[in-house]
Amino acid sequence: MFAIIQTGGKQYRVQEGDVIRVESLVGEAGSTMDLTPIFVGGDQTLFGDAVSKFVVSAEVMEHGRGPKIYIRKYKSGVQYRRRTGHRQDFTAIKITGIKG
């Protein structure tokens, strides 16, 4: 059985035992949280109101920061050059179950 969850403006296809990195969430490492799926598949496909009784349980594994991404801006002829960097915060979660 798998589910599609939405968090941080993105959708993720998850199964029990998956470890995924999502946008930064509130919660200490080791704590559990429940996520609401928008689609459940497997033996039968469910979406809409039928999926409202399902819950995806997850455990917070760690918080961290992703790799540095460099942004370069350049305009020819005017000696304009800029270089900035960005590191996105993430939360690694482990899917412990899909219950319904």
C-alpha positions as MATLAB code, in Angstrom:
seq = 'MFAIIQTGGKQYRVQEGDVIRVESLVGEAGSTMDLTPIFVGGDQTLFGDAVSKFVVSAEVMEHGRGPKIYIRKYKSGVQYRRRTGHRQDFTAIKITGIKG';
ca = [
       0.000    0.000    0.000;
       1.235    3.484   -0.781;
      -0.024    7.002   -0.154;
       0.602   10.425   -1.604;
       1.092   13.117    1.020;
       1.456   16.859    0.619;
       3.763   18.950    2.788;
       5.761   22.082    2.121;
       3.958   22.692   -1.170;
       5.224   19.419   -2.643;
       3.712   15.954   -3.004;
       5.516   12.732   -2.083;
       4.685    9.089   -2.820;
       5.444    7.101    0.343;
       5.272    3.542    1.616;
       5.868    2.112    5.054;
       9.596    2.193    5.856;
      10.488    5.058    3.475;
      12.788    7.831    4.697;
      12.203   11.115    2.865;
      13.482   14.676    3.167;
      10.749   17.307    3.295;
      10.642   21.047    3.915;
      11.455   21.933    7.511;
       8.776   20.767    9.983;
       8.277   21.487   13.681;
       9.172   18.608   16.000;
      12.067   17.143   17.938;
      14.081   14.223   16.585;
      12.401   11.004   17.680;
       8.906   12.500   17.932;
       5.991   11.182   15.883;
       3.497   13.020   13.709;
       0.434   12.222   11.634;
       0.114   13.374    8.034;
      -3.064   13.446    5.975;
      -2.828   11.678    2.608;
      -4.489   13.030   -0.521;
      -4.445    9.667   -2.343;
      -4.136    6.039   -1.213;
      -3.282    3.214   -3.601;
      -2.418   -0.435   -3.519;
      -5.054   -3.180   -3.580;
      -7.664   -0.510   -4.286;
      -7.359    3.152   -5.231;
      -8.947    5.759   -2.963;
      -9.115    9.528   -3.228;
     -11.461   12.339   -2.220;
     -13.734   11.756    0.796;
     -12.862    8.033    1.011;
      -9.262    8.911    1.909;
     -10.221   11.180    4.827;
     -10.271    8.231    7.267;
      -6.632    7.308    6.491;
      -3.624    8.618    8.443;
       0.069    8.368    7.547;
       2.226    8.048   10.677;
       5.790    9.346   10.551;
       8.760    9.672   12.904;
      11.104   12.663   12.766;
      14.633   11.349   12.167;
      16.702   14.538   11.951;
      16.797   18.185   10.997;
      19.518   19.506    8.732;
      20.539   21.685    5.840;
      20.951   20.628    2.249;
      23.942   21.232   -0.007;
      24.935   24.775   -0.880;
      23.573   26.054   -4.163;
      25.337   28.990   -5.779;
      23.395   31.647   -7.662;
      25.279   33.716  -10.212;
      24.019   36.898  -11.872;
      25.800   38.505  -14.794;
      25.107   41.393  -17.148;
      27.433   41.841  -20.071;
      29.065   45.148  -20.751;
      28.371   46.791  -17.382;
      30.752   44.851  -15.110;
      27.846   43.501  -13.033;
      28.554   40.177  -11.335;
      26.944   38.756   -8.195;
      27.371   35.404   -6.509;
      25.234   34.338   -3.576;
      24.614   30.988   -1.928;
      21.632   29.229   -0.387;
      21.185   26.154    1.811;
      17.652   24.813    2.238;
      16.568   23.494    5.650;
      15.025   20.006    5.671;
      13.503   17.457    7.996;
      14.113   13.752    7.399;
      11.068   11.658    8.315;
      10.538    7.895    8.353;
       7.096    6.583    7.421;
       6.043    4.140   10.143;
       2.598    3.187    8.866;
      -0.472    3.926    6.772;
      -3.596    3.266    8.811;
      -7.220    3.525    7.872;
];
